[in-house]
């Protein structure tokens, strides 16, 4: 009788060990197969690359924008602070029209592209809107919207702006001009 109890306990121990090892290996290999960037976008480091399409079907790649100062803005049409920020973005774009050293692109965050485009059209906003099929928000490690990354001509993140900013202010324009001339 004691032998059968010992055998049962031993077999349950072996089964438990096998289940634990299989679980560990499953988690290990699963985590290796998921796309986890080594680092999030950080000031002073290379901006994480991306390649996505905008709402017009045009392909955008950060690598293709090398040589320009890039304002990468993540926003949503349901976000009130984003809505507050958009007029200053459009004003900046209007005043910088023809400036081939600066480009503003936006990425929709958890938003319906049709709703966002409708909102933009209704308010007269005209700038590229990227659809986040490459998880730019996750790769860049955003904490909410709006959030903007200022990327220099070499592809280095120079500034991370969390929350809305008055993009057409003279202070911001001075910083952008300095980056354009570096």
VONU-789560 format. One line per field, with one value per residue: residue in three letters; residue number from 0; x, y, z of N, C-alpha, C, CB in turn. Coordinates in steps of 0.02 Angstrom, whole numbers. Each point is the difference from the previous one (the first is absolute). Last residue first. Glycine has a CB too. Layout:
N
residu <- c(Ala / ...)
num <- c(NUM / ...)
n_c1 <- c(X / ...)
n_c2 <- c(Y / ...)
n_c3 <- c(Z / ...)
ca_c1 <- c(X / ...)
ca_c2 <- c(Y / ...)
ca_c3 <- c(Z / ...)
c_c1 <- c(X / ...)
c_c2 <- c(Y / ...)
c_c3 <- c(Z / ...)
cb_c1 <- c(X / ...)
cb_c2 <- c(Y / ...)
cb_c3 <- c(Z / ...)
//
This chain:
182
residu <- c(Unk / Unk / Unk / Unk / Unk / Unk / Unk / Unk / Unk / Unk / Unk / Unk / Unk / Unk / Unk / Unk / Unk / Unk / Unk / Unk / Unk / Unk / Unk / Unk / Unk / Unk / Unk / Unk / Unk / Unk / Unk / Unk / Unk / Unk / Unk / Unk / Unk / Unk / Unk / Unk / Unk / Unk / Unk / Unk / Unk / Unk / Unk / Unk / Unk / Unk / Unk / Unk / Unk / Unk / Unk / Unk / Unk / Unk / Unk / Unk / Unk / Unk / Unk / Unk / Unk / Unk / Unk / Unk / Unk / Unk / Unk / Unk / Unk / Unk / Unk / Unk / Unk / Unk / Unk / Unk / Unk / Unk / Unk / Unk / Unk / Unk / Unk / Unk / Unk / Unk / Unk / Unk / Unk / Unk / Unk / Unk / Unk / Unk / Unk / Unk / Unk / Unk / Unk / Unk / Unk / Unk / Unk / Unk / Unk / Unk / Unk / Unk / Unk / Unk / Unk / Unk / Unk / Unk / Unk / Unk / Unk / Unk / Unk / Unk / Unk / Unk / Unk / Unk / Unk / Unk / Unk / Unk / Unk / Unk / Unk / Unk / Unk / Unk / Unk / Unk / Unk / Unk / Unk / Unk / Unk / Unk / Unk / Unk / Unk / Unk / Unk / Unk / Unk / Unk / Unk / Unk / Unk / Unk / Unk / Unk / Unk / Unk / Unk / Unk / Unk / Unk / Unk / Unk / Unk / Unk / Unk / Unk / Unk / Unk / Unk / Unk / Unk / Unk / Unk / Unk / Unk / Unk)
num <- c(181 / 180 / 179 / 178 / 177 / 176 / 175 / 174 / 173 / 172 / 171 / 170 / 169 / 168 / 167 / 166 / 165 / 164 / 163 / 162 / 161 / 160 / 159 / 158 / 157 / 156 / 155 / 154 / 153 / 152 / 151 / 150 / 149 / 148 / 147 / 146 / 145 / 144 / 143 / 142 / 141 / 140 / 139 / 138 / 137 / 136 / 135 / 134 / 133 / 132 / 131 / 130 / 129 / 128 / 127 / 126 / 125 / 124 / 123 / 122 / 121 / 120 / 119 / 118 / 117 / 116 / 115 / 114 / 113 / 112 / 111 / 110 / 109 / 108 / 107 / 106 / 105 / 104 / 103 / 102 / 101 / 100 / 99 / 98 / 97 / 96 / 95 / 94 / 93 / 92 / 91 / 90 / 89 / 88 / 87 / 86 / 85 / 84 / 83 / 82 / 81 / 80 / 79 / 78 / 77 / 76 / 75 / 74 / 73 / 72 / 71 / 70 / 69 / 68 / 67 / 66 / 65 / 64 / 63 / 62 / 61 / 60 / 59 / 58 / 57 / 56 / 55 / 54 / 53 / 52 / 51 / 50 / 49 / 48 / 47 / 46 / 45 / 44 / 43 / 42 / 41 / 40 / 39 / 38 / 37 / 36 / 35 / 34 / 33 / 32 / 31 / 30 / 29 / 28 / 27 / 26 / 25 / 24 / 23 / 22 / 21 / 20 / 19 / 18 / 17 / 16 / 15 / 14 / 13 / 12 / 11 / 10 / 9 / 8 / 7 / 6 / 5 / 4 / 3 / 2 / 1 / 0)
n_c1 <- c(1071 / -144 / -177 / 69 / 18 / -210 / -93 / 97 / -74 / -213 / -7 / 66 / -143 / -201 / -96 / 21 / -59 / -22 / -186 / 174 / 218 / 165 / 230 / 191 / 148 / 9 / 175 / -62 / 93 / -186 / -154 / -272 / -135 / -208 / -233 / -188 / -248 / -45 / 159 / 220 / 94 / 188 / -20 / -62 / -221 / -27 / 116 / -91 / -43 / -237 / -46 / -46 / 123 / -134 / 169 / -186 / -206 / -173 / -203 / -146 / -115 / 205 / 92 / -224 / -24 / 238 / -50 / -217 / 117 / 201 / -98 / 239 / 151 / 141 / 36 / 249 / 23 / 242 / 87 / 254 / 171 / 130 / -165 / -167 / -180 / -127 / 85 / -205 / -143 / 130 / 5 / -239 / -36 / 133 / -115 / -213 / 74 / 44 / -242 / -41 / 191 / -97 / -215 / 44 / -173 / 151 / 265 / 259 / 237 / 140 / 240 / 84 / 244 / 167 / 102 / 207 / -146 / -234 / 75 / 71 / -217 / -171 / -254 / -107 / -250 / -217 / -59 / 7 / 275 / 112 / 244 / 242 / 113 / 250 / 2 / 201 / 255 / 6 / -21 / -248 / -91 / -192 / 76 / 205 / -77 / -289 / -112 / -116 / -4 / 164 / 114 / -215 / -59 / 225 / -26 / -244 / 43 / 210 / -129 / -199 / 151 / 124 / -222 / -93 / 216 / 3 / -245 / 42 / 201 / -135 / -191 / 166 / 98 / -228 / -70 / 217 / -23 / -241 / 69 / 186 / -150 / -149)
n_c2 <- c(3621 / 145 / -161 / -7 / 249 / 3 / -165 / 139 / 204 / -116 / -69 / 236 / 96 / -224 / -135 / -176 / 58 / -291 / -158 / -227 / -94 / 73 / -133 / 141 / -160 / -266 / 16 / -19 / 224 / 160 / -78 / -57 / 118 / -186 / 108 / -130 / 116 / -236 / -126 / -112 / -131 / -161 / -26 / -242 / 46 / 205 / -104 / -234 / 50 / 56 / 227 / 119 / 264 / 215 / 186 / 236 / 121 / 46 / 116 / -162 / -132 / -86 / -43 / -81 / -116 / -63 / -56 / -101 / -100 / -51 / -23 / -6 / -138 / 174 / 55 / 141 / 238 / 80 / 249 / 7 / 203 / -10 / 36 / 192 / 8 / -21 / 46 / 138 / -197 / -162 / 170 / 50 / -245 / -17 / 197 / -110 / -231 / 56 / 22 / -203 / -96 / 92 / -106 / -219 / -68 / 76 / -38 / 71 / -72 / 180 / -42 / 228 / -79 / 187 / -170 / -134 / -187 / -17 / -208 / -77 / 71 / -38 / 58 / -104 / 140 / -103 / 182 / -88 / -123 / -267 / -19 / -54 / 97 / -23 / 141 / 218 / -61 / 175 / 241 / -46 / -271 / -115 / -250 / -204 / -224 / -33 / -259 / -108 / -265 / -178 / 52 / 17 / -212 / -94 / 90 / -37 / -221 / -33 / 76 / -129 / -183 / 40 / 30 / -186 / -124 / 77 / -44 / -209 / -35 / 79 / -126 / -183 / 50 / 25 / -196 / -109 / 80 / -60 / -208 / -19 / 57 / -176)
n_c3 <- c(-1915 / -133 / 61 / 237 / -12 / -135 / 162 / 182 / -124 / -55 / 238 / 59 / -179 / -24 / -177 / 173 / 247 / 57 / 127 / 99 / -82 / -201 / 11 / -154 / -134 / -49 / -240 / -232 / -43 / -26 / 252 / 60 / 188 / 42 / 115 / 126 / 16 / 152 / 203 / -47 / -238 / -22 / -237 / 2 / 107 / -142 / -190 / -19 / -241 / -11 / 105 / -248 / 6 / -99 / -118 / 37 / -55 / 192 / -75 / 115 / -181 / -108 / 229 / 76 / -219 / 18 / 239 / -66 / -198 / 144 / 271 / 179 / 105 / -162 / -269 / -11 / -145 / -106 / -25 / -117 / -3 / -205 / -172 / 88 / -168 / 219 / 222 / -1 / -72 / 135 / 182 / -52 / -21 / 212 / 91 / -89 / 88 / 233 / 37 / -135 / 122 / 206 / -89 / -178 / -150 / -179 / 128 / -66 / 0 / -163 / -72 / -98 / -120 / -91 / -228 / 3 / 82 / -55 / -101 / 224 / 90 / -237 / -58 / -229 / -39 / 39 / 156 / 230 / -32 / 51 / 165 / 14 / 228 / 101 / 258 / -23 / 137 / 251 / 50 / 22 / -88 / -131 / 155 / -70 / -101 / -71 / 5 / -204 / 129 / -48 / 213 / 119 / -118 / 45 / 237 / 16 / -115 / 126 / 202 / -77 / -67 / 213 / 115 / -136 / 30 / 238 / 10 / -128 / 141 / 196 / -88 / -44 / 228 / 95 / -138 / 51 / 236 / -13 / -121 / 168 / 184 / -101)
ca_c1 <- c(56 / 65 / 5 / 8 / 68 / 48 / -3 / 31 / 72 / 28 / 2 / 51 / 67 / 30 / 14 / 52 / -15 / 49 / -5 / -54 / -59 / -48 / -64 / -46 / 26 / -54 / 7 / -44 / 38 / 15 / 44 / 55 / 38 / 72 / 38 / 71 / 51 / 0 / -67 / -37 / -38 / -13 / 25 / 73 / 32 / -14 / 46 / 5 / 65 / 0 / 50 / -39 / 22 / -24 / -2 / 67 / 26 / 68 / 49 / 37 / -48 / -32 / 50 / 15 / -59 / 0 / 54 / -21 / -54 / 24 / -26 / -52 / -63 / 6 / -62 / -17 / -39 / -43 / -44 / -61 / -45 / 42 / 13 / 62 / 57 / -13 / 60 / 55 / -14 / 6 / 72 / 32 / -16 / 37 / 69 / 6 / -1 / 67 / 26 / -39 / 24 / 62 / -13 / 42 / -40 / -55 / -63 / -61 / -51 / -51 / -42 / -44 / -65 / -23 / -52 / 20 / 67 / -4 / -9 / 63 / 44 / 54 / 46 / 44 / 71 / 34 / -5 / -70 / -46 / -35 / -73 / -24 / -68 / -23 / -17 / -73 / -32 / 11 / 71 / 38 / 30 / 29 / -51 / -11 / 46 / 61 / 11 / 43 / -37 / -31 / 51 / 26 / -52 / -1 / 65 / 4 / -51 / 24 / 58 / -26 / -33 / 53 / 36 / -46 / -6 / 64 / 4 / -48 / 29 / 57 / -28 / -26 / 55 / 30 / -47 / 0 / 64 / -5 / -43 / 35 / 43 / -40)
ca_c2 <- c(-39 / 27 / -2 / -70 / -21 / 32 / -37 / -66 / 11 / 12 / -65 / -42 / 20 / 52 / 59 / -14 / 53 / 54 / 49 / 48 / -35 / 47 / -35 / 19 / 58 / 32 / -2 / -52 / -63 / -21 / 42 / -43 / 43 / -12 / 17 / -8 / 1 / 47 / 27 / -6 / 59 / 0 / 63 / 1 / -46 / 22 / 55 / 12 / -25 / -73 / -34 / -51 / -70 / -39 / -73 / -28 / -35 / -24 / 29 / 55 / 48 / 37 / 44 / 54 / 42 / 39 / 49 / 51 / 38 / 48 / -19 / 42 / -32 / -45 / -10 / -71 / -20 / -58 / -20 / -35 / -16 / -26 / -72 / -16 / 10 / -26 / -34 / 48 / 54 / -28 / -12 / 65 / 22 / -43 / 26 / 64 / -3 / 8 / 66 / 49 / -3 / 40 / 72 / 30 / -2 / 48 / -33 / 35 / -52 / 14 / -60 / 5 / -33 / -1 / 48 / 64 / 20 / 69 / 44 / 1 / 48 / -33 / 44 / -33 / 15 / -58 / 2 / -10 / 51 / 39 / -7 / 5 / -23 / 4 / -66 / -10 / -7 / -64 / -12 / 59 / 39 / 62 / 44 / 62 / 0 / 38 / 45 / 57 / 63 / 8 / 10 / 68 / 47 / 2 / 22 / 72 / 33 / 1 / 45 / 69 / 16 / 9 / 61 / 55 / 4 / 25 / 70 / 35 / 0 / 45 / 67 / 14 / 9 / 64 / 52 / 2 / 29 / 72 / 30 / 3 / 58 / 59)
ca_c3 <- c(28 / -21 / -73 / -21 / 21 / -46 / -62 / 11 / 8 / -67 / -35 / 33 / -23 / 41 / -41 / -49 / -48 / -3 / -53 / 8 / 25 / 28 / 7 / 53 / 35 / 37 / 73 / 26 / 2 / -69 / -41 / -24 / -46 / 1 / -60 / 16 / -53 / -55 / -13 / 62 / 21 / 72 / 27 / -11 / 46 / 69 / 15 / 72 / 22 / -9 / 41 / 36 / -7 / 57 / -7 / 9 / -59 / 12 / -46 / 32 / 31 / -55 / -30 / 47 / 2 / -62 / 4 / 48 / -31 / -50 / -65 / -29 / 19 / 57 / 38 / 4 / 58 / -14 / 54 / -18 / 56 / 54 / -11 / 37 / -44 / -67 / -24 / -2 / -48 / -67 / -13 / -10 / -68 / -47 / 0 / -35 / -73 / -29 / 19 / -37 / -69 / -1 / 5 / 53 / 62 / -6 / -15 / 22 / 9 / 49 / -1 / 57 / -1 / 69 / 19 / -29 / 22 / 22 / -58 / -37 / 33 / 36 / 37 / 48 / -10 / -27 / -73 / -19 / 24 / -51 / 0 / -68 / -14 / -69 / -26 / 1 / -65 / -35 / -8 / -21 / 55 / -25 / -26 / 36 / 56 / -12 / 56 / -16 / -2 / -66 / -51 / 8 / -21 / -74 / -26 / 11 / -41 / -68 / -4 / 7 / -63 / -50 / 15 / -15 / -73 / -25 / 17 / -43 / -68 / 1 / 0 / -68 / -46 / 16 / -21 / -73 / -22 / 17 / -50 / -64 / 2 / 0)
c_c1 <- c(32 / 60 / 70 / 8 / 13 / 71 / 49 / 2 / 37 / 76 / 31 / 8 / 55 / 70 / 30 / 18 / 55 / -24 / 54 / 2 / -53 / -63 / -47 / -63 / -45 / 31 / -60 / 5 / -41 / 38 / 16 / 44 / 63 / 31 / 74 / 38 / 70 / -26 / 5 / -71 / -40 / -40 / -14 / 30 / 76 / 35 / -9 / 52 / 11 / 65 / -3 / 49 / -45 / 17 / -21 / -5 / 72 / 23 / 72 / 56 / 35 / -47 / -31 / 49 / 11 / -60 / 2 / 53 / -26 / -55 / 24 / -22 / -60 / -69 / 11 / -64 / -17 / -36 / -41 / -38 / -61 / -42 / 45 / 12 / 67 / 59 / -9 / 64 / 59 / -11 / 10 / 75 / 31 / -13 / 44 / 71 / 2 / -1 / 66 / 23 / -35 / 33 / 64 / -9 / 36 / -45 / -55 / -61 / -61 / -51 / -50 / -49 / -36 / -71 / -11 / -52 / 20 / 67 / 0 / -3 / 66 / 43 / 50 / 49 / 41 / 73 / 34 / -12 / -70 / -44 / -29 / -74 / -12 / -73 / -28 / -15 / -75 / -34 / 16 / 74 / 40 / 25 / 35 / -57 / -9 / 43 / 63 / 2 / 49 / -40 / -30 / 55 / 26 / -53 / -2 / 65 / 3 / -50 / 25 / 55 / -28 / -32 / 53 / 36 / -44 / -3 / 65 / 3 / -45 / 32 / 56 / -31 / -25 / 57 / 29 / -46 / 2 / 64 / -9 / -44 / 38 / 43)
c_c2 <- c(-43 / -38 / 20 / -6 / -72 / -20 / 28 / -39 / -66 / 11 / 9 / -67 / -42 / 16 / 57 / 60 / -1 / 51 / 54 / 52 / 53 / -38 / 47 / -43 / 22 / 57 / 36 / -9 / -58 / -66 / -32 / 42 / -39 / 46 / -12 / 9 / -11 / 67 / 46 / 24 / -14 / 59 / 7 / 64 / 2 / -45 / 23 / 52 / 10 / -32 / -77 / -46 / -45 / -73 / -34 / -75 / -20 / -42 / -21 / 29 / 61 / 54 / 43 / 50 / 60 / 46 / 44 / 56 / 56 / 41 / 52 / -27 / 41 / -25 / -51 / -5 / -74 / -20 / -59 / -20 / -36 / -24 / -30 / -76 / -14 / 17 / -30 / -31 / 49 / 55 / -26 / -8 / 69 / 24 / -42 / 27 / 67 / 7 / 15 / 71 / 53 / -3 / 42 / 76 / 35 / 1 / 52 / -43 / 34 / -56 / 6 / -58 / 13 / -26 / -4 / 55 / 64 / 26 / 74 / 47 / 6 / 53 / -42 / 50 / -34 / 10 / -59 / 5 / -14 / 52 / 42 / -16 / 6 / -22 / 6 / -70 / -11 / 1 / -64 / -18 / 58 / 41 / 62 / 38 / 63 / 0 / 39 / 46 / 56 / 65 / 16 / 15 / 72 / 48 / 7 / 27 / 76 / 35 / 6 / 51 / 71 / 19 / 15 / 67 / 59 / 9 / 31 / 75 / 39 / 5 / 52 / 69 / 16 / 15 / 69 / 55 / 7 / 34 / 75 / 34 / 8 / 63)
c_c3 <- c(-54 / 27 / -25 / -75 / -21 / 18 / -52 / -65 / 10 / 3 / -69 / -35 / 33 / -25 / 40 / -44 / -53 / -51 / 5 / -55 / 14 / 19 / 36 / -3 / 58 / 41 / 32 / 75 / 28 / -3 / -67 / -46 / -17 / -52 / 11 / -65 / 29 / 23 / -60 / -7 / 64 / 24 / 75 / 28 / -5 / 51 / 72 / 18 / 75 / 23 / -5 / 34 / 41 / -13 / 64 / -4 / 12 / -60 / 13 / -43 / 28 / 27 / -56 / -32 / 45 / -3 / -62 / 4 / 46 / -33 / -52 / -67 / -24 / 19 / 55 / 42 / -5 / 64 / -24 / 63 / -26 / 59 / 54 / -6 / 34 / -46 / -70 / -26 / -5 / -52 / -71 / -13 / -14 / -71 / -46 / -2 / -36 / -76 / -36 / 15 / -42 / -69 / -2 / 1 / 58 / 62 / -3 / -16 / 32 / 2 / 57 / -7 / 66 / -3 / 76 / 14 / -36 / 27 / 19 / -60 / -37 / 32 / 38 / 30 / 55 / -15 / -34 / -75 / -26 / 33 / -57 / 1 / -74 / -5 / -72 / -28 / 9 / -69 / -37 / -2 / -28 / 59 / -28 / -32 / 42 / 63 / -15 / 60 / -15 / -5 / -68 / -50 / 5 / -26 / -76 / -29 / 7 / -47 / -71 / -6 / 1 / -67 / -53 / 11 / -20 / -76 / -27 / 13 / -47 / -69 / 1 / -4 / -70 / -48 / 12 / -26 / -75 / -22 / 14 / -53 / -66 / 0)
cb_c1 <- c(-56 / -55 / -122 / -67 / -5 / -78 / -120 / -40 / -23 / -110 / -102 / -28 / -44 / -68 / -92 / -40 / -61 / 95 / -122 / 3 / 70 / 47 / 55 / 45 / 54 / -70 / 127 / 11 / 103 / 2 / 49 / -71 / -46 / -14 / -86 / -23 / -73 / -16 / -34 / 106 / -7 / 105 / -17 / -14 / -100 / -111 / -2 / -37 / 45 / -77 / -5 / -97 / 118 / -94 / 90 / 37 / -78 / -19 / -75 / -27 / -75 / 7 / 89 / -20 / -73 / 61 / 66 / -64 / -32 / 93 / -103 / 46 / 57 / 103 / -68 / 122 / -47 / 77 / -5 / 54 / 41 / 90 / -14 / -17 / -68 / -126 / 29 / -51 / -122 / -41 / 18 / -86 / -108 / -7 / -15 / -116 / -63 / 44 / -55 / -98 / 24 / 16 / -101 / 83 / -51 / 3 / 39 / 55 / 87 / 17 / 93 / 12 / 43 / 76 / -56 / 61 / 33 / -120 / -64 / 22 / -54 / -1 / -90 / -10 / -29 / -107 / -3 / -32 / 94 / 1 / -1 / 114 / -41 / 117 / -24 / -22 / 105 / 8 / 17 / -87 / 5 / -77 / -88 / 121 / 82 / -60 / -58 / -28 / -86 / -4 / 75 / -29 / -89 / 40 / 57 / -68 / -72 / 63 / 31 / -91 / -30 / 74 / -22 / -100 / 15 / 60 / -68 / -75 / 56 / 20 / -103 / -19 / 69 / -31 / -95 / 25 / 57 / -76 / -60 / 64 / 11 / -89)
cb_c2 <- c(-2 / 109 / 26 / -37 / 79 / 97 / -25 / 0 / 114 / 51 / -40 / 56 / 117 / -37 / -35 / -116 / 72 / -79 / -21 / -17 / -95 / 96 / -116 / 118 / 36 / -108 / -3 / -56 / 66 / 120 / 46 / -106 / 110 / -121 / 85 / -79 / 77 / -94 / -9 / 15 / 38 / -61 / 51 / -69 / -72 / 44 / 36 / -117 / 24 / 15 / 97 / 6 / 38 / 82 / 8 / 97 / 63 / 0 / 94 / -52 / -96 / -103 / -84 / -78 / -101 / -92 / -79 / -87 / -103 / -78 / -56 / 100 / -50 / 61 / 29 / -38 / 117 / -39 / 118 / -43 / 100 / 78 / 20 / 98 / 84 / 11 / -25 / 60 / -11 / -112 / -24 / 52 / -66 / -98 / 42 / 24 / -104 / -66 / -11 / -79 / -124 / -23 / -27 / -94 / -107 / -17 / -107 / 111 / -93 / 123 / -71 / 128 / -89 / 98 / -10 / -62 / -121 / -19 / -92 / -118 / -26 / -99 / 89 / -108 / 110 / -32 / 124 / 46 / 85 / -98 / -20 / -31 / 35 / -20 / -41 / 125 / -47 / -60 / 63 / 77 / -103 / -1 / -43 / 5 / -69 / 71 / -77 / -9 / -44 / -123 / -77 / -5 / -80 / -118 / -56 / -11 / -100 / -107 / -30 / -43 / -121 / -84 / -19 / -71 / -125 / -56 / -22 / -102 / -112 / -29 / -42 / -123 / -79 / -14 / -77 / -123 / -50 / -24 / -110 / -104 / -13 / -64)
cb_c3 <- c(111 / -7 / -6 / 99 / 99 / -17 / 23 / 120 / 49 / -35 / 64 / 109 / -17 / 100 / -75 / 0 / 88 / 32 / -5 / 123 / 50 / -69 / 3 / -1 / -106 / 6 / -9 / -108 / 14 / -32 / 105 / 9 / 50 / 38 / -31 / 99 / -66 / -83 / 121 / 62 / -120 / 13 / -113 / -104 / -8 / -38 / -122 / 18 / -114 / -96 / 77 / -82 / -20 / 24 / -85 / 72 / -76 / 126 / -10 / 108 / 27 / -73 / 27 / 98 / -22 / -57 / 71 / 66 / -64 / -21 / 53 / 60 / 100 / 41 / -101 / -11 / 12 / -94 / 46 / -106 / 64 / -36 / -121 / 82 / -60 / 17 / 119 / 96 / 26 / 41 / 123 / 76 / 4 / 79 / 118 / 35 / 14 / 96 / 112 / 1 / 12 / 122 / 66 / -12 / -39 / -124 / 56 / -18 / 12 / -17 / -51 / 11 / -79 / 38 / -114 / -89 / 24 / 27 / -55 / 37 / 110 / -80 / 10 / -64 / -56 / -48 / 8 / 111 / 6 / -79 / 125 / -50 / 114 / -41 / 117 / -13 / -49 / 111 / 102 / 50 / 72 / -101 / 82 / 33 / -67 / -85 / 83 / -123 / 81 / -10 / 63 / 121 / 37 / -1 / 96 / 105 / 12 / 22 / 117 / 72 / -15 / 59 / 122 / 32 / -9 / 95 / 104 / -1 / 21 / 120 / 61 / -17 / 68 / 121 / 25 / -3 / 100 / 99 / -15 / 29 / 123 / 59)
//
